[in-house]
């Protein structure tokens, strides 16, 4: 059986979900500079911290798109104002056959797109696909919930929500 795309992304990008040392400053910045703010990546524009993503989004420098499944957003929470374009859908976590059409409908040509998933892994695959579609796509490290802690609980080690960025229950 072939590996699911999220597993391939994780195996090719073990640092997904972790902020590189060069991005350890939690203070958002208002300027947009790829070399100073995004870690380079293979197959897409780069990786950004949740705080940097929020700063770019609020400054109008990028569109933030939530690529989690409908079920995840409903049960775990949403980022107010972020359009939802699932990369995979429940049940079965199958690829969204309308992803290309939907991402193009929420990101105008020439706009940068920031992609948010649960942990910063599926958003890598989504960023690669968005790049193939001609978009300047960034993965948001740590995702919405971050990595699991020693008890396998999410939301306690990094992530959009943990960092105190805007969200609400679905």
N, C-alpha and C positions, 0 to 999 in steps of 0.2 A: 504494500500500500504506500503511495507517495506521501511524503511529509506534508503536513499542513503548512501553508505559507507563513504563518506566525512562527512556527518552529524553525523554519529556514531563516527567517529574519533574526530570531534570537541566536541561532547558531553562528550566523555571520556577523552579528553585532552584539557581542556579550556585554558591551558597555551601555546598551540601551537601558534607560531607566535610571542612569546615574549621571550626576552633573560632573563634567570634567573639571579638573583642578583649576583650569583657566577660567571657569565660570562659577567659582564658588561664592562670589559676592552676591548676596541675596537681594540687594537693592536694584530695582528696575532702573533702566536708563531710558532716556527719551530719544536718543539719537539712534539711527539705523546704520550700522556698519557691519557688513558680513565678517570682515576679518577680526573685529574686536568682539563681536557678540555671538557668533554662531560657530560651533565646532564643525569643521569640514566632515563631509560624509560621502560615501560612495553611492552614486545612483540618484542622489537628490541634493538639494542646496545645502542642507546642514542640520545640526541639532541645536536646539536652544533650550534654556532652562524655562520652567514655568513662569518665573518672574519676568524674564526677557520677553517671552511670548506675550504676556499680558501687557507689557509696556508698548510693544510694537502694535498690538491690536488696538489699545486705547488711543495711541497716537495716529491711528488710521494708516499705518504702514503695512498692514497685512490683514487678511481675513482669517479668523479662527474658525475651524471646522471640526466638530466633534464626530469622530469616525467609529465610536462605540455602537454596539447594537441598540435597537430600540429598548430591549429588556434592560440592559445596563443603565441606560439613561433614566428609565422609569423607576427602577428600584434603587439606584445608587445616588443619582442626582445629575443635574445639568448645569452648564455654564449659561447664565442668562444672556440672550442675544447671539449665541453661537449657533449657526445653522447645523443641523444634523444630517450627515451623509454617511450612513453605515458602510464600513468596509466589509464586514461580515454580519450575517443575521442569525439570530436564534430562531428555531432550534437547529442544531447541527453546525452552527457557525460556518455556514456556506457563504461564499463570496456573493456580494450584492451585484446582481447582473446589471443594475442601473447606476452603478457607481460613476462611470465616466460621464454619463448624461447629467447626473445630479451634481457632481463636483463642478462641472462647467456651468451649471445654472446658478451656483452661488459664488463663484469666483470669476470675476471679469478678466478678460485677457490683459496681461500686464500687471495684475495684482499678485502680491505674494500670498501664499496660503500657509497657515500654521495648522498642523494636524494633531489632534488629541485623541488618544485611546485610553485604555485602563492603566497600562503600565509603561507605555512608550515603546512597545514592540510592534503591534499591528499598525501603528501609525508610521512606522518605517516602511512597511510594504505599501501602505497607502501613499506615502510621500514619493516612493519610487514610481508608482503608477501615475500619480499626478504629474511628475516630472516628464514621464513618457508622453503625457498629453500636452506638454508644452508649458506647464505651470512652474513657477519658482516655489518649490515646496520644501517646508521645514518640518521636522519631527520635534514634538515637544517632549523633552526628556522627562522621565518619571511618570508621565501620563496623569490621569485624573486621580488615581488611588495610590500610586507608588508601588514599591516592592513589598512583598509580604515580610512580616517580622518573624521572630523566632518561633512564634505560635501559628504561623501561616495566616495571620490577619493582615489585611491591607488597610491603608489609610493612616498608618502610624509611622511609616518610613518614607517620607517624600510624597510628591504628587501635588497636583493643583490644589486640591482640597486641604491637604496638610499644610501647605504654604500660606493658607489664609486668603487665597484669591477668590473672587466672587463665584458663588455657586448656590443652588437651591435644590431642595428635594423635588424630584420629578413630579 
